[in-house]
């Protein structure tokens, strides 16, 4: 039986700041693939980037830390998050 930290989850994060047109989605995709996640990063019409990632909880927590860290392209001012059951709809990580 696996513990809660090893369970597969879906993370949806909305990243606000100067995050469009600065390579943020590419950077997010690279980090997600490095830590074994699937999903997508897409620009929203209000200037935010929506990141959807699925994988084990520890990897999603790590991606969330990276999104909130100071090494992202552009300038992140806030990150909102929502957790859900994974859909299994993704087979890789894409910039949408």
DRENTORKOL-3810 file (N, C-alpha, C; in nm, 4 decimals):
REM DRENTORKOL-3810
@n.u->0.0850; n.v->-0.1177; n.w->0.0000; ca.u->0.0000; ca.v->0.0000; ca.w->0.0000; c.u->0.0893; c.v->0.1236; c.w->0.0000
@n.u->0.0662; n.v->0.2149; n.w->-0.0876; ca.u->0.1493; ca.v->0.3346; ca.w->-0.0964; c.u->0.0944; c.v->0.4436; c.w->-0.0059
@n.u->0.1860; n.v->0.5284; n.w->0.0422; ca.u->0.1457; ca.v->0.6408; ca.w->0.1247; c.u->0.0933; c.v->0.7540; c.w->0.0398
@n.u->0.0378; n.v->0.8545; n.w->0.1041; ca.u->-0.0213; ca.v->0.9682; ca.w->0.0344; c.u->0.0794; c.v->1.0405; c.w->-0.0535
@n.u->0.2080; n.v->1.0445; n.w->-0.0127; ca.u->0.3076; ca.v->1.1171; ca.w->-0.0916; c.u->0.3434; c.v->1.0424; c.w->-0.2196
@n.u->0.3093; n.v->0.9146; n.w->-0.2300; ca.u->0.3425; ca.v->0.8374; ca.w->-0.3492; c.u->0.2241; c.v->0.8234; c.w->-0.4435
@n.u->0.1094; n.v->0.8821; n.w->-0.4109; ca.u->-0.0087; ca.v->0.8665; ca.w->-0.4932; c.u->-0.0010; c.v->0.9544; c.w->-0.6179
@n.u->-0.0691; n.v->0.9112; n.w->-0.7218; ca.u->-0.0742; ca.v->0.9874; ca.w->-0.8457; c.u->-0.1819; c.v->1.0939; c.w->-0.8335
@n.u->-0.1459; n.v->1.2157; n.w->-0.8705; ca.u->-0.2364; ca.v->1.3299; ca.w->-0.8554; c.u->-0.2312; c.v->1.4176; c.w->-0.9799
@n.u->-0.3237; n.v->1.5129; n.w->-0.9833; ca.u->-0.3229; ca.v->1.6171; ca.w->-1.0860; c.u->-0.3059; c.v->1.7508; c.w->-1.0144
@n.u->-0.2080; n.v->1.8271; n.w->-1.0591; ca.u->-0.1852; ca.v->1.9628; ca.w->-1.0104; c.u->-0.2265; c.v->2.0596; c.w->-1.1201
@n.u->-0.3085; n.v->2.1557; n.w->-1.0851; ca.u->-0.3399; ca.v->2.2653; ca.w->-1.1761; c.u->-0.2895; c.v->2.3916; c.w->-1.1080
@n.u->-0.1975; n.v->2.4615; n.w->-1.1750; ca.u->-0.1390; ca.v->2.5828; ca.w->-1.1181; c.u->-0.1600; c.v->2.6980; c.w->-1.2153
@n.u->-0.2004; n.v->2.8115; n.w->-1.1612; ca.u->-0.2165; ca.v->2.9327; ca.w->-1.2406; c.u->-0.1066; c.v->3.0281; c.w->-1.1990
@n.u->-0.0197; n.v->3.0597; n.w->-1.2944; ca.u->0.0982; ca.v->3.1403; ca.w->-1.2653; c.u->0.0753; c.v->3.2808; c.w->-1.3187
@n.u->0.0879; n.v->3.3783; n.w->-1.2305; ca.u->0.0640; ca.v->3.5180; ca.w->-1.2657; c.u->0.1949; c.v->3.5961; c.w->-1.2590
@n.u->0.2045; n.v->3.6978; n.w->-1.3439; ca.u->0.3225; ca.v->3.7846; ca.w->-1.3487; c.u->0.3605; c.v->3.8093; c.w->-1.4931
@n.u->0.4870; n.v->3.8350; n.w->-1.5164; ca.u->0.5384; ca.v->3.8490; ca.w->-1.6535; c.u->0.5847; c.v->3.7108; c.w->-1.6976
@n.u->0.4898; n.v->3.6307; n.w->-1.7466; ca.u->0.5179; ca.v->3.4904; ca.w->-1.7773; c.u->0.4828; c.v->3.4502; c.w->-1.9205
@n.u->0.4366; n.v->3.5435; n.w->-2.0007; ca.u->0.4091; ca.v->3.5141; ca.w->-2.1416; c.u->0.5126; c.v->3.5849; c.w->-2.2281
@n.u->0.5601; n.v->3.5127; n.w->-2.3308; ca.u->0.6563; ca.v->3.5708; ca.w->-2.4235; c.u->0.7989; c.v->3.5748; c.w->-2.3705
@n.u->0.8258; n.v->3.4971; n.w->-2.2650; ca.u->0.9594; ca.v->3.4979; ca.w->-2.2047; c.u->1.0190; c.v->3.3573; c.w->-2.1935
@n.u->0.9579; n.v->3.2573; n.w->-2.2562; ca.u->1.0067; ca.v->3.1196; ca.w->-2.2502; c.u->0.9585; c.v->3.0425; c.w->-2.1282
@n.u->0.8586; n.v->3.0939; n.w->-2.0596; ca.u->0.8106; ca.v->3.0308; ca.w->-1.9373; c.u->0.7501; c.v->2.8927; c.w->-1.9633
@n.u->0.6696; n.v->2.8799; n.w->-2.0668; ca.u->0.6067; ca.v->2.7493; ca.w->-2.0955; c.u->0.7122; c.v->2.6462; c.w->-2.1326
@n.u->0.8110; n.v->2.6855; n.w->-2.2123; ca.u->0.9201; ca.v->2.5942; ca.w->-2.2496; c.u->0.9959; c.v->2.5509; c.w->-2.1247
@n.u->1.0283; n.v->2.6459; n.w->-2.0371; ca.u->1.1006; ca.v->2.6181; ca.w->-1.9143; c.u->1.0206; c.v->2.5212; c.w->-1.8257
@n.u->0.8894; n.v->2.5468; n.w->-1.8145; ca.u->0.8030; ca.v->2.4606; ca.w->-1.7340; c.u->0.7997; c.v->2.3197; c.w->-1.7910
@n.u->0.7861; n.v->2.3082; n.w->-1.9219; ca.u->0.7852; ca.v->2.1776; ca.w->-1.9880; c.u->0.9144; c.v->2.1026; c.w->-1.9579
@n.u->1.0274; n.v->2.1702; n.w->-1.9695; ca.u->1.1572; ca.v->2.1066; ca.w->-1.9440; c.u->1.1677; c.v->2.0558; c.w->-1.8011
@n.u->1.1279; n.v->2.1386; n.w->-1.7055; ca.u->1.1349; ca.v->2.0971; ca.w->-1.5642; c.u->1.0408; c.v->1.9797; c.w->-1.5385
@n.u->0.9190; n.v->1.9860; n.w->-1.5932; ca.u->0.8221; ca.v->1.8784; ca.w->-1.5714; c.u->0.8734; c.v->1.7456; c.w->-1.6268
@n.u->0.9307; n.v->1.7489; n.w->-1.7455; ca.u->0.9838; ca.v->1.6260; ca.w->-1.8055; c.u->1.1013; c.v->1.5725; c.w->-1.7246
@n.u->1.1855; n.v->1.6603; n.w->-1.6730; ca.u->1.2999; ca.v->1.6174; ca.w->-1.5919; c.u->1.2560; c.v->1.5422; c.w->-1.4670
@n.u->1.1427; n.v->1.5796; n.w->-1.4113; ca.u->1.0979; ca.v->1.5141; ca.w->-1.2884; c.u->0.9877; c.v->1.4103; c.w->-1.3119
@n.u->0.9623; n.v->1.3785; n.w->-1.4393; ca.u->0.8759; ca.v->1.2663; ca.w->-1.4733; c.u->0.7270; c.v->1.2928; c.w->-1.4752
@n.u->0.6876; n.v->1.4162; n.w->-1.5048; ca.u->0.5454; ca.v->1.4503; ca.w->-1.5091; c.u->0.4942; c.v->1.4585; c.w->-1.6522
@n.u->0.3649; n.v->1.4424; n.w->-1.6689; ca.u->0.2976; ca.v->1.4637; ca.w->-1.7967; c.u->0.1974; c.v->1.5766; c.w->-1.7773
@n.u->0.1603; n.v->1.6425; n.w->-1.8876; ca.u->0.0620; ca.v->1.7502; ca.w->-1.8781; c.u->0.0829; c.v->1.8560; c.w->-1.9827
@n.u->0.0526; n.v->1.9821; n.w->-1.9456; ca.u->0.0651; ca.v->2.0923; ca.w->-2.0405; c.u->0.0839; c.v->2.2250; c.w->-1.9681
@n.u->0.1409; n.v->2.3204; n.w->-2.0405; ca.u->0.1486; ca.v->2.4594; ca.w->-1.9950; c.u->0.0909; c.v->2.5430; c.w->-2.1086
@n.u->-0.0083; n.v->2.6274; n.w->-2.0761; ca.u->-0.0717; ca.v->2.7061; ca.w->-2.1819; c.u->-0.0963; c.v->2.8490; c.w->-2.1355
@n.u->-0.0849; n.v->2.9400; n.w->-2.2305; ca.u->-0.1133; ca.v->3.0806; ca.w->-2.2035; c.u->-0.2631; c.v->3.1023; c.w->-2.1908
@n.u->-0.3019; n.v->3.1890; n.w->-2.0986; ca.u->-0.4412; ca.v->3.2294; ca.w->-2.0839; c.u->-0.4563; c.v->3.3726; c.w->-2.1337
@n.u->-0.5758; n.v->3.4086; n.w->-2.1746; ca.u->-0.5985; ca.v->3.5407; ca.w->-2.2326; c.u->-0.5768; c.v->3.6545; c.w->-2.1329
@n.u->-0.5792; n.v->3.6253; n.w->-2.0038; ca.u->-0.5596; ca.v->3.7299; ca.w->-1.9025; c.u->-0.4130; c.v->3.7504; c.w->-1.8646
@n.u->-0.3208; n.v->3.6833; n.w->-1.9352; ca.u->-0.1780; ca.v->3.7008; ca.w->-1.9108; c.u->-0.1153; c.v->3.5951; c.w->-1.8214
@n.u->-0.1973; n.v->3.5103; n.w->-1.7608; ca.u->-0.1433; ca.v->3.4027; ca.w->-1.6774; c.u->-0.1049; c.v->3.2833; c.w->-1.7639
@n.u->-0.0298; n.v->3.1910; n.w->-1.7034; ca.u->-0.0018; ca.v->3.0614; ca.w->-1.7639; c.u->-0.0665; c.v->2.9563; c.w->-1.6755
@n.u->-0.1432; n.v->2.8661; n.w->-1.7360; ca.u->-0.2049; ca.v->2.7548; ca.w->-1.6657; c.u->-0.1183; c.v->2.6315; c.w->-1.6863
@n.u->-0.0778; n.v->2.5701; n.w->-1.5774; ca.u->0.0051; ca.v->2.4499; ca.w->-1.5815; c.u->-0.0760; c.v->2.3347; c.w->-1.5246
@n.u->-0.0923; n.v->2.2297; n.w->-1.6033; ca.u->-0.1588; ca.v->2.1083; ca.w->-1.5575; c.u->-0.0556; c.v->1.9972; c.w->-1.5617
@n.u->-0.0326; n.v->1.9335; n.w->-1.4482; ca.u->0.0677; ca.v->1.8277; ca.w->-1.4408; c.u->0.0093; c.v->1.7080; c.w->-1.3675
@n.u->0.0433; n.v->1.5885; n.w->-1.4180; ca.u->0.0007; ca.v->1.4651; ca.w->-1.3527; c.u->0.1211; c.v->1.3768; c.w->-1.3274
@n.u->0.1196; n.v->1.3130; n.w->-1.2117; ca.u->0.2274; ca.v->1.2225; ca.w->-1.1730; c.u->0.2220; c.v->1.2009; c.w->-1.0237
@n.u->0.3323; n.v->1.1528; n.w->-0.9670; ca.u->0.3263; ca.v->1.1291; ca.w->-0.8236; c.u->0.3284; c.v->1.2612; c.w->-0.7473
@n.u->0.2735; n.v->1.2564; n.w->-0.6281; ca.u->0.2542; ca.v->1.3787; ca.w->-0.5486; c.u->0.3861; c.v->1.4513; c.w->-0.5224
@n.u->0.4918; n.v->1.3772; n.w->-0.4927; ca.u->0.6207; ca.v->1.4399; ca.w->-0.4633; c.u->0.6737; c.v->1.5167; c.w->-0.5838
@n.u->0.6574; n.v->1.4626; n.w->-0.7034; ca.u->0.7034; ca.v->1.5302; ca.w->-0.8248; c.u->0.6200; c.v->1.6552; c.w->-0.8517
@n.u->0.4894; n.v->1.6465; n.w->-0.8307; ca.u->0.4041; ca.v->1.7646; ca.w->-0.8491; c.u->0.4382; c.v->1.8726; c.w->-0.7468
@n.u->0.4644; n.v->1.8323; n.w->-0.6227; ca.u->0.5073; ca.v->1.9285; ca.w->-0.5213; c.u->0.6371; c.v->1.9965; c.w->-0.5630
@n.u->0.7289; n.v->1.9205; n.w->-0.6201; ca.u->0.8563; ca.v->1.9756; ca.w->-0.6661; c.u->0.8335; c.v->2.0764; c.w->-0.7777
@n.u->0.7472; n.v->2.0445; n.w->-0.8740; ca.u->0.7183; ca.v->2.1391; ca.w->-0.9817; c.u->0.6588; c.v->2.2674; c.w->-0.9247
@n.u->0.5703; n.v->2.2556; n.w->-0.8305; ca.u->0.5102; ca.v->2.3727; ca.w->-0.7676; c.u->0.6168; c.v->2.4592; c.w->-0.6999
@n.u->0.7123; n.v->2.3968; n.w->-0.6327; ca.u->0.8250; ca.v->2.4693; ca.w->-0.5727; c.u->0.9039; c.v->2.5444; c.w->-0.6792
@n.u->0.9292; n.v->2.4777; n.w->-0.7915; ca.u->1.0050; ca.v->2.5396; ca.w->-0.8998; c.u->0.9302; c.v->2.6584; c.w->-0.9597
@n.u->0.7987; n.v->2.6433; n.w->-0.9764; ca.u->0.7182; ca.v->2.7529; ca.w->-1.0305; c.u->0.7219; c.v->2.8743; c.w->-0.9386
@n.u->0.7300; n.v->2.8501; n.w->-0.8100; ca.u->0.7321; ca.v->2.9583; ca.w->-0.7113; c.u->0.8732; c.v->3.0095; c.w->-0.6834
@n.u->0.9740; n.v->2.9396; n.w->-0.7341; ca.u->1.1127; ca.v->2.9768; ca.w->-0.7089; c.u->1.1545; c.v->3.0976; c.w->-0.7901
@n.u->1.2744; n.v->3.1453; n.w->-0.7664; ca.u->1.3226; ca.v->3.2654; ca.w->-0.8332; c.u->1.3956; c.v->3.2419; c.w->-0.9637
@n.u->1.4022; n.v->3.1175; n.w->-1.0104; ca.u->1.4811; ca.v->3.0873; ca.w->-1.1308; c.u->1.3976; c.v->3.0700; c.w->-1.2568
@n.u->1.2734; n.v->3.1132; n.w->-1.2554; ca.u->1.1879; ca.v->3.1007; ca.w->-1.3731; c.u->1.2189; c.v->3.2137; c.w->-1.4719
@n.u->1.1909; n.v->3.1916; n.w->-1.5999; ca.u->1.1980; ca.v->3.3039; ca.w->-1.6944; c.u->1.0885; c.v->3.4051; c.w->-1.6606
@n.u->1.1115; n.v->3.5295; n.w->-1.6896; ca.u->1.0119; ca.v->3.6321; ca.w->-1.6601; c.u->1.0114; c.v->3.6636; c.w->-1.5120
@n.u->0.8923; n.v->3.6976; n.w->-1.4627; ca.u->0.8787; ca.v->3.7330; ca.w->-1.3206; c.u->0.7453; c.v->3.6799; c.w->-1.2709
@n.u->0.7511; n.v->3.5851; n.w->-1.1798; ca.u->0.6308; ca.v->3.5272; ca.w->-1.1210; c.u->0.5922; c.v->3.6097; c.w->-0.9991
@n.u->0.4669; n.v->3.6561; n.w->-0.9956; ca.u->0.4190; ca.v->3.7313; ca.w->-0.8793; c.u->0.3310; c.v->3.6466; c.w->-0.7882
@n.u->0.2642; n.v->3.5453; n.w->-0.8426; ca.u->0.1852; ca.v->3.4554; ca.w->-0.7584; c.u->0.1547; c.v->3.3260; c.w->-0.8333
@n.u->0.1320; n.v->3.2216; n.w->-0.7554; ca.u->0.0929; ca.v->3.0913; ca.w->-0.8103; c.u->-0.0224; c.v->3.0392; c.w->-0.7259
@n.u->-0.1363; n.v->3.0153; n.w->-0.7913; ca.u->-0.2516; ca.v->2.9532; ca.w->-0.7264; c.u->-0.2534; c.v->2.8068; c.w->-0.7664
@n.u->-0.2999; n.v->2.7221; n.w->-0.6788; ca.u->-0.2977; ca.v->2.5786; ca.w->-0.7080; c.u->-0.4303; c.v->2.5127; c.w->-0.6757
@n.u->-0.4551; n.v->2.4031; n.w->-0.7450; ca.u->-0.5709; ca.v->2.3181; ca.w->-0.7193; c.u->-0.5247; c.v->2.1744; c.w->-0.7405
@n.u->-0.5695; n.v->2.0851; n.w->-0.6552; ca.u->-0.5349; ca.v->1.9435; ca.w->-0.6662; c.u->-0.6593; c.v->1.8643; c.w->-0.7045
@n.u->-0.6388; n.v->1.7607; n.w->-0.7853; ca.u->-0.7511; ca.v->1.6786; ca.w->-0.8304; c.u->-0.7023; c.v->1.5371; c.w->-0.8594
@n.u->-0.7968; n.v->1.4518; n.w->-0.8922; ca.u->-0.7647; ca.v->1.3167; ca.w->-0.9371; c.u->-0.7075; c.v->1.3268; c.w->-1.0787
@n.u->-0.6074; n.v->1.2462; n.w->-1.1136; ca.u->-0.5524; ca.v->1.2508; ca.w->-1.2492; c.u->-0.6530; c.v->1.1973; c.w->-1.3508
@n.u->-0.6467; n.v->1.2538; n.w->-1.4710; ca.u->-0.7373; ca.v->1.2087; ca.w->-1.5768; c.u->-0.6739; c.v->1.0996; c.w->-1.6626
@n.u->-0.5415; n.v->1.0961; n.w->-1.6661; ca.u->-0.4734; ca.v->0.9998; ca.w->-1.7513; c.u->-0.4767; c.v->1.0379; c.w->-1.8980
@n.u->-0.5168; n.v->1.1615; n.w->-1.9295; ca.u->-0.5328; ca.v->1.2043; ca.w->-2.0681; c.u->-0.4009; c.v->1.2443; c.w->-2.1350
@n.u->-0.2952; n.v->1.2638; n.w->-2.0571; ca.u->-0.1689; ca.v->1.3115; ca.w->-2.1141; c.u->-0.0693; c.v->1.1982; c.w->-2.1317
@n.u->0.0084; n.v->1.2071; n.w->-2.2399; ca.u->0.1131; ca.v->1.1062; ca.w->-2.2618; c.u->0.2521; c.v->1.1695; c.w->-2.2606
@n.u->0.2602; n.v->1.2987; n.w->-2.2580; ca.u->0.3859; ca.v->1.3720; ca.w->-2.2502; c.u->0.3564; c.v->1.5062; c.w->-2.1877
@n.u->0.4489; n.v->1.6003; n.w->-2.2009; ca.u->0.4236; ca.v->1.7344; ca.w->-2.1502; c.u->0.4403; c.v->1.8310; c.w->-2.2677
@n.u->0.3391; n.v->1.9119; n.w->-2.2923; ca.u->0.3394; ca.v->1.9984; ca.w->-2.4107; c.u->0.3156; c.v->2.1441; c.w->-2.3744
@n.u->0.3609; n.v->2.2296; n.w->-2.4637; ca.u->0.3268; ca.v->2.3718; ca.w->-2.4573; c.u->0.2036; c.v->2.3878; c.w->-2.5448
@n.u->0.0930; n.v->2.4228; n.w->-2.4848; ca.u->-0.0321; ca.v->2.4337; ca.w->-2.5600; c.u->-0.0632; c.v->2.5786; c.w->-2.5901
END
